[in-house]
Amino acid sequence: MRATLLLALGILSANPCASGPMAARPLRFAFLETLEMPLGEIQRDGSSAQLTGGIDKDLNAALAHELGRPLVEVPIPRRRVTDNTASASFDVMCLMSPSWLGQDALMFDWTPEIMTITERVVGFAGTRGIGELNALKGKTIGTVNGYQYPVLETLFSSRQATRDDAPSEQHALMKQLARRVDVTVMRDIDLDYAAASHPEAHQLEASRLVITATSIRCLRSPNASVGADELSASVTRLLRSGKIRAILARYGGAHGKTIASP
């Protein structure tokens, strides 16, 4: 009888369908293929993309651990978030904002706010004193192709300022450092990272003028294998424990960003 019981326990422990944390269904986290550091480091192999580092990678891992679930990460093109939701290809996607999806945001459940990311104009000496739009008249402003800047649209449409698009945030930073534009619209999180990784970026300063302030959250697919309340509770625990602040500190610190209070 004892031998039979031990044999049964051995079979159960080796059975991949057995219950317990290691046998839990993987939680599928989506990430944008266009992420750049510090938000995400992407490695490509032909047509496939893999998330190998950055804030999104660390946050996904912390949240999956908090939920006691194995982690699988799924790449998604920037403009295909809602399409992939319809096909149920992922469960959760972090570092997102309802404001980016418009009416499509109603398709998802959203966690409590993780942080607010602020965009300001960034430049060399004298930029810090910019506090109103009039100070940007006559300037060439670095922007990212495809991004909307409602606060600046009047200046651009009236040709009182020139919009100079770059293909990505990193390209916009390089243009600014090369002084090919007067100022650049830049997220605080990118400026923090630039200051930590580019010695010349220490010369850059952010204006007092806020261009955007975006509430950052995780979204839950309607067909997700994790409940909305369970996901939100896990995010709240990560906020209370200070783990999210610690993740941000790895990439230049939490300076300039508003970490949500649970």
C-alpha positions as CSV (number, residue, x, y, z in Angstrom):
1,M,0.0,0.0,0.0
2,R,2.8,2.4,0.9
3,A,4.7,1.6,-2.3
4,T,1.5,2.2,-4.3
5,L,1.0,5.5,-2.6
6,L,4.6,6.6,-3.3
7,L,4.3,5.6,-6.9
8,A,1.1,7.5,-7.3
9,L,2.6,10.6,-5.8
10,G,5.6,10.3,-8.1
11,I,3.4,10.1,-11.2
12,L,1.4,13.1,-9.9
13,S,4.5,15.2,-9.4
14,A,5.7,14.5,-12.9
15,N,2.4,15.1,-14.5
16,P,2.4,18.5,-16.3
17,C,-1.4,18.7,-15.9
18,A,-1.1,18.5,-12.1
19,S,-2.4,21.3,-10.1
20,G,-0.2,24.0,-8.4
21,P,1.6,27.2,-9.5
22,M,4.1,25.4,-11.9
23,A,1.2,23.8,-13.7
24,A,-0.9,27.0,-14.0
25,R,-2.0,28.1,-17.4
26,P,0.5,30.7,-18.9
27,L,-0.6,34.3,-18.8
28,R,-0.1,35.9,-22.2
29,F,1.3,39.4,-22.1
30,A,1.2,41.5,-25.3
31,F,3.9,44.0,-26.1
32,L,4.3,46.5,-29.0
33,E,6.9,45.5,-31.5
34,T,7.9,49.2,-31.8
35,L,8.9,49.6,-28.1
36,E,12.3,51.2,-27.5
37,M,14.3,51.5,-24.3
38,P,13.6,52.3,-21.6
39,L,10.1,51.0,-22.2
40,G,11.3,47.8,-23.9
41,E,14.2,46.2,-25.6
42,I,13.2,44.3,-28.8
43,Q,15.4,41.6,-30.5
44,R,14.4,40.5,-34.0
45,D,15.0,37.3,-35.8
46,G,13.6,37.7,-39.2
47,S,9.9,38.6,-38.9
48,S,9.7,37.6,-35.2
49,A,10.2,39.9,-32.3
50,Q,11.1,39.1,-28.7
51,L,10.9,41.4,-25.7
52,T,14.3,41.0,-23.9
53,G,14.4,43.9,-21.5
54,G,13.1,47.2,-20.3
55,I,10.3,48.5,-18.1
56,D,7.6,46.5,-19.8
57,K,9.6,43.2,-19.5
58,D,10.2,43.8,-15.8
59,L,6.6,44.8,-15.1
60,N,5.2,41.8,-16.9
61,A,7.5,39.5,-14.9
62,A,6.5,41.1,-11.6
63,L,2.8,41.0,-12.4
64,A,2.9,37.3,-13.5
65,H,4.8,36.4,-10.4
66,E,2.3,38.3,-8.2
67,L,-0.5,36.3,-9.9
68,G,1.4,33.0,-9.6
69,R,1.3,32.3,-13.3
70,P,3.9,31.4,-15.9
71,L,4.6,34.2,-18.4
72,V,4.4,34.2,-22.2
73,E,5.0,37.4,-24.2
74,V,3.2,38.0,-27.5
75,P,4.4,40.7,-30.0
76,I,1.7,43.0,-31.5
77,P,2.1,45.7,-34.1
78,R,1.3,49.2,-32.8
79,R,-1.9,49.6,-34.8
80,R,-3.2,46.1,-34.3
81,V,-4.1,46.1,-30.6
82,T,-7.8,45.9,-31.0
83,D,-7.5,43.4,-33.9
84,N,-5.6,41.0,-31.7
85,T,-8.1,41.4,-28.9
86,A,-10.8,40.2,-31.3
87,S,-8.8,37.1,-32.0
88,A,-8.1,36.5,-28.3
89,S,-4.3,36.3,-28.8
90,F,-3.3,37.8,-25.5
91,D,-4.6,38.2,-21.9
92,V,-2.9,41.4,-20.6
93,M,-1.0,44.4,-22.0
94,C,0.7,46.9,-19.8
95,L,2.2,50.4,-20.3
96,M,-1.0,51.3,-22.2
97,S,-3.5,54.2,-21.8
98,P,-7.2,54.4,-22.5
99,S,-6.5,57.8,-24.2
100,W,-4.5,56.1,-26.9
101,L,-7.3,53.9,-28.0
102,G,-10.3,56.3,-28.1
103,Q,-13.6,54.5,-28.2
104,D,-11.8,51.2,-28.6
105,A,-10.7,51.6,-24.9
106,L,-14.2,50.5,-24.0
107,M,-13.4,47.0,-25.3
108,F,-11.1,46.4,-22.4
109,D,-11.0,46.2,-18.6
110,W,-8.4,48.6,-17.1
111,T,-6.3,48.3,-14.0
112,P,-5.7,51.1,-11.6
113,E,-3.3,53.7,-12.8
114,I,0.4,52.6,-12.5
115,M,1.9,56.0,-13.2
116,T,1.5,59.2,-15.1
117,I,4.0,59.9,-17.9
118,T,4.4,63.6,-18.8
119,E,5.6,65.0,-22.1
120,R,7.4,68.4,-22.2
121,V,9.5,70.2,-24.7
122,V,13.2,69.5,-24.0
123,G,16.2,71.4,-25.2
124,F,19.5,73.0,-24.3
125,A,20.1,76.0,-22.0
126,G,17.1,78.3,-21.6
127,T,14.4,75.6,-22.3
128,R,13.5,75.3,-18.6
129,G,12.1,78.8,-18.7
130,I,9.5,78.0,-21.4
131,G,6.1,78.1,-19.7
132,E,3.7,79.1,-22.4
133,L,3.0,78.3,-26.1
134,N,4.0,81.7,-27.3
135,A,7.6,80.9,-26.4
136,L,7.6,78.2,-29.1
137,K,6.8,80.5,-31.9
138,G,9.4,80.4,-34.7
139,K,11.0,77.2,-33.4
140,T,11.5,73.9,-35.0
141,I,10.0,71.3,-32.7
142,G,11.1,67.7,-32.8
143,T,8.2,65.2,-32.8
144,V,7.6,61.5,-33.6
145,N,5.9,60.5,-36.8
146,G,2.3,59.5,-36.3
147,Y,2.0,60.9,-32.8
148,Q,-0.6,63.6,-32.0
149,Y,0.1,66.7,-30.1
150,P,-3.2,68.6,-29.7
151,V,-1.7,71.4,-27.5
152,L,0.8,72.2,-30.3
153,E,-1.6,71.8,-33.3
154,T,-2.5,75.5,-33.5
155,L,1.2,76.4,-33.8
156,F,1.8,73.8,-36.5
157,S,-1.3,74.5,-38.5
158,S,-0.7,78.2,-38.5
159,R,3.0,77.7,-39.4
160,Q,4.0,79.6,-36.3
161,A,6.2,76.6,-35.4
162,T,7.6,73.8,-37.6
163,R,7.0,70.2,-36.8
164,D,10.0,68.0,-37.5
165,D,9.1,64.3,-37.4
166,A,11.5,61.5,-36.5
167,P,10.6,57.8,-36.9
168,S,10.9,57.1,-33.1
169,E,11.7,58.6,-29.7
170,Q,15.3,57.6,-29.9
171,H,15.7,59.2,-33.4
172,A,14.1,62.3,-32.0
173,L,16.6,62.4,-29.1
174,M,19.5,62.0,-31.5
175,K,18.2,64.9,-33.6
176,Q,18.0,67.1,-30.5
177,L,21.5,66.2,-29.3
178,A,22.8,67.0,-32.8
179,R,21.0,70.4,-32.5
180,R,19.0,69.7,-35.7
181,V,15.9,71.0,-34.0
182,D,15.4,73.8,-31.4
183,V,13.4,71.7,-28.9
184,T,11.9,68.2,-28.8
185,V,8.7,66.9,-27.3
186,M,10.0,64.2,-25.0
187,R,8.5,61.9,-22.3
188,D,10.0,62.4,-18.9
189,I,10.8,58.7,-18.8
190,D,12.9,59.0,-21.9
191,L,14.7,62.0,-20.6
192,D,15.6,60.2,-17.4
193,Y,16.9,57.2,-19.4
194,A,18.8,59.4,-21.8
195,A,20.6,61.2,-18.9
196,A,21.7,57.8,-17.6
197,S,22.9,56.4,-20.9
198,H,24.1,59.4,-23.0
199,P,26.7,61.6,-21.3
200,E,25.8,64.6,-23.6
201,A,22.1,64.3,-22.6
202,H,23.0,65.8,-19.2
203,Q,22.9,69.2,-21.0
204,L,19.2,68.8,-21.8
205,E,16.6,70.4,-19.7
206,A,12.8,70.1,-19.7
207,S,10.4,73.1,-19.9
208,R,7.7,74.0,-17.4
209,L,5.2,73.7,-20.2
210,V,3.4,70.3,-20.1
211,I,2.4,69.0,-23.6
212,T,0.6,65.8,-22.4
213,A,0.1,64.0,-19.1
214,T,-0.9,60.4,-19.8
215,S,-2.4,57.9,-17.3
216,I,-0.6,54.5,-17.8
217,R,-2.3,51.3,-16.9
218,C,-2.6,47.6,-17.9
219,L,-5.5,46.5,-20.0
220,R,-7.2,43.1,-19.8
221,S,-8.6,41.4,-22.9
222,P,-12.3,40.4,-22.7
223,N,-11.3,36.8,-23.2
224,A,-8.4,36.8,-20.7
225,S,-7.7,33.9,-18.4
226,V,-7.3,36.2,-15.5
227,G,-10.2,38.1,-13.8
228,A,-10.4,41.9,-13.9
229,D,-10.6,42.2,-10.1
230,E,-7.7,39.7,-9.6
231,L,-5.5,41.6,-12.1
232,S,-6.3,45.0,-10.6
233,A,-5.6,43.7,-7.0
234,S,-2.2,42.4,-8.2
235,V,-1.3,45.8,-9.6
236,T,-2.4,47.5,-6.4
237,R,-0.1,45.2,-4.4
238,L,2.9,46.0,-6.6
239,L,2.3,49.7,-6.1
240,R,2.0,49.3,-2.3
241,S,5.1,47.2,-2.1
242,G,7.2,49.7,-4.0
243,K,8.1,47.2,-6.7
244,I,6.9,49.4,-9.5
245,R,9.0,52.3,-8.2
246,A,12.0,50.0,-8.0
247,I,11.5,48.9,-11.6
248,L,11.5,52.5,-12.8
249,A,14.6,53.2,-10.8
250,R,16.5,50.7,-12.8
251,Y,16.1,52.9,-15.9
252,G,17.0,56.3,-14.6
253,G,14.9,56.7,-11.5
254,A,11.4,57.8,-10.9
255,H,12.2,61.4,-11.2
256,G,9.7,63.4,-13.2
257,K,7.1,60.7,-13.2
258,T,4.1,60.5,-11.0
259,I,3.8,57.0,-9.5
260,A,0.2,56.3,-8.7
261,S,-0.8,56.0,-5.0
262,P,-2.8,52.8,-4.4
